Amino acid sequence: MTEQFFGKYTGKLGYGNMRLPRIDGKLDYDTIYKMIDTFMEAGYSYFDTCHIYEASEKALGETLVPRYPRDQYQINTKLSMLLVKKPEDMQAQFDLSRRHLGLDYIDFYFLHSLDVGYLKDADTYGAWDFLRDLKEKGDVKHIGFSFHGNPDMLEDTLIKHPETELVLLQMNYLDWDDPKVQSRRLYETARKFNVPISVMEPCKGGWIASEESEAGKFLKAANPDVSVASWAFRFIGELEGIHSILSGMGALSEVEDNVKTFNDLKPLSEEEHELIKRATEIIRAIPSIPCTDCCYCLKQCPKGIVIPERLRTYNNYLNYKDLGSLQHHFYMMSLVAPNPHDCSKCGACEKVCPQHIAISDYMVELSKLQQA
């Protein structure tokens, strides 16, 4: 299956094209060009994007597609049911993605972020038939879906849709045995059906890659010669059936470090597995909000609150207990964006949150801290 998908591809590192580098709010194309070239020159070729990732498809359409032969890279983009209100919206969304990317065909086309609600929408609007038709016409080469439901829902979906060629799952050592995400059971379910897995959030949105966190300092002390992120990639990389491990790289240094890791991807030793268990215990001992900065909530907030930034600030406060820094950050943000006290508790953000975060409750807590 891997040979069928990848051809000349070597290794498992995938380029998650979501967290693009910016300067003063605008895409830093000089850096993006260097990141793309570093990734490609190292022999990697798999790119993951989506129409709803701001400017992501357009960026690939400028920095990758015109500059490399078509048979030297593969692109996965997605159909977001969030934007589908009638059946014809699906074709319009696909046409827009293809136009943004500048491609005649798309290598992988997924139904995006399926959970109980979007699974229902996919059936209502005939999304599965739409994907099959695209493949039959040659507009896409392979079809699948990204998933944020529970293992039973995944099994039911794979039973109903044996046409699935690849599934994108959230997997990392922090979520492996987490009762909400259940990465281990999701992995085992996909393996049961022999469906290759692409992995998202292997570093939990950067949470388990930080060298400033207590867990990061612990792992860095255990092996000062490697990055903290490399531990997370190696944990996933030794599993069977993994098609690609996506890294949402936002800096050239991250590309360079990931290439170094994947060029010599070694299995974890028994001792290193024990160290990861200890790092997991350290992280879980600190109360934190599991926001991965996916930004799905942003388009849903009627007040325009920059929710991921607010939750990130709260996590910093939980880790460092610096109320002054939190309040200063709120003041600076208030110059350009609404504050947490503007939250109407409508719940629209929570309906699309893959991590099932009680966002409205946290906005209340943040409002109290801002006024403390």
PyMOL commands that set and color helices and strands:
alter all, ss='L'
color gray80, all
select helices_A, chain A and resi 2-6+29-41+56-63+65-67+70-72+81-83+88-101+116-124+127-137+151-160+183-192+204-209+214-222+228-237+252-263+270-285+298-300+307-320+323-334+340-342+348-351+359-371
alter helices_A, ss='H'
color red, helices_A
select strands_A, chain A and resi 13-16+22-23+26-27+46-48+74-79+106-114+140-147+166-170+197-200+242-247
alter strands_A, ss='S'
color yellow, strands_A
deselect
rebuild
show_as cartoon
